Amino acid sequence: HVLPEGHPAKLTPADIAEFTSVLLPLAFQGLYSKNGTATLQSCQALRVLALMDGQTLAPLLIRIDQALTTLTEVHQTSSALEALVAVARPMLRDLEQGAANLPNVMTLTLSGIDTNDTSKTWSTLRFYTSLLSGLPLIPITEAAPPGCDPVQHEVARQVTDMLLDWSLRFLDQCFTFIINQDSQSHTEASKENKADSESRTSEYFFQAALEVFFMQLGGDLFTSAMNKVANFCFTNLLVQQQRQLGVLVTALTAVEPQRVARKLLPLCFRILLETPADDRARTSRAPRTPSSDLNSPSKTPASPASPSPIRRPSSSATPPSWSKGGEQYALASLSEMELVYYLALLRFVIQGAGVEVIQWRKELEAVLTLSLAFEERSGVVSHRVNKGASKLLRATIHSLITARPKESRSVPAAQWNDPAWQQTHYKSWGNVVSMEEAQIEWREPTDEGLQWASDLAAKYVQGPMDKLRRFLATATAAPPTPEKGGKKSAAEALWGDV
């Protein structure tokens, strides 16, 4: 509730200035305290003071700049990042005192995404999530329209120009973060539990930051980001970093599922499948494995427009094929590691694509059928590939039958797509859409998608479920006991088939 001007209980500017001058030194003192509670309370106080008096931001940003740049005060970095999280929204609402400093702040905090310092990484990702949720990443290219302050408009234009470069640098930092994820397991159970907990927390903050980042990108900038992610996915073989890669690809797909699916899915199918008329089937290459050169974040990725399929030396045996509607497919001669990777990449796209994947129904069913039957050697089905195909099947069915919001941007969709608003969107920085004003639209399942999900379940799930039922019935009727001569009982044999 905002009190009207002249109300006896309303604080005057002089009251606010005096109140701020008393509390601000105490908040600064507690910010770098060794006591975590004192630091948290100081951050909350700075947020309230920044909302009351914009003059609070200037001395705070000076101290944050010192903490982020001075090598002798490295211990203050986490506290400075936490302070930025607290004042992210007040910074956006004060264009001259706060938002004008964004270019410097955003550049200094990029190095905070560091796999060797989880606490700093969490604070940095939280800051970006809070900031970007109220900051459209849309460039301002025109002069100030009538009725707008030319000075403020120019400040906003310079800030958005910087954001174009920062956005791509942020993606590069995310790529480095994914590549450098520690995939080695710890020997001690306590270390495993701690490492797993930290990894999941990092993944949560990483996902939140990426979802907001991609959702707030303007059209041209989103296209550049999509191409950059595609380059990263098809020039690296990150089998051990699938969870983090999945967060990246799924967050991208959720914003523009149709565009991303059309970009990534054909490339995946082109690598995974061969047809009799495909000239690539005549070429055999050694399988690609991860290497330091391949995974180097400084290496400029090649364009994914024409990816070179990586092949295993072909054998004399005829590979299994799948045909439907006059089209015939066979799995490409990829290594087991490559099959697992590209099956995972397919899954990540499909998780966010929903019904947009229906147009690749034949290709997807071919991949599922051939991958589930893929043999690592004669008569032995590959467990890793089978598991990857099963996860792909689960993601496909789930994506076809679930509903999800179309967008979650900082302003309603009609306002976001208004060209006039896009040139003055700085007036909406830091604003929060109330629940009453929120206009949520949904991507809902279609009849065709639901029918396909039912067909997939009948084709791939019903058989294993019947085997499980028979096994349970056999085990309940007569608990399996080892037979003489090392032979398996009927239930054990049936379980082996499952």
Summary of the structure (lengths in Angstrom):
residues: 498
radius of gyration: 27.6
end to end distance: 64.0
largest distance: 97.5
contacts: 1467
relative contact order: 0.07
helix: 65%
strand: 4%
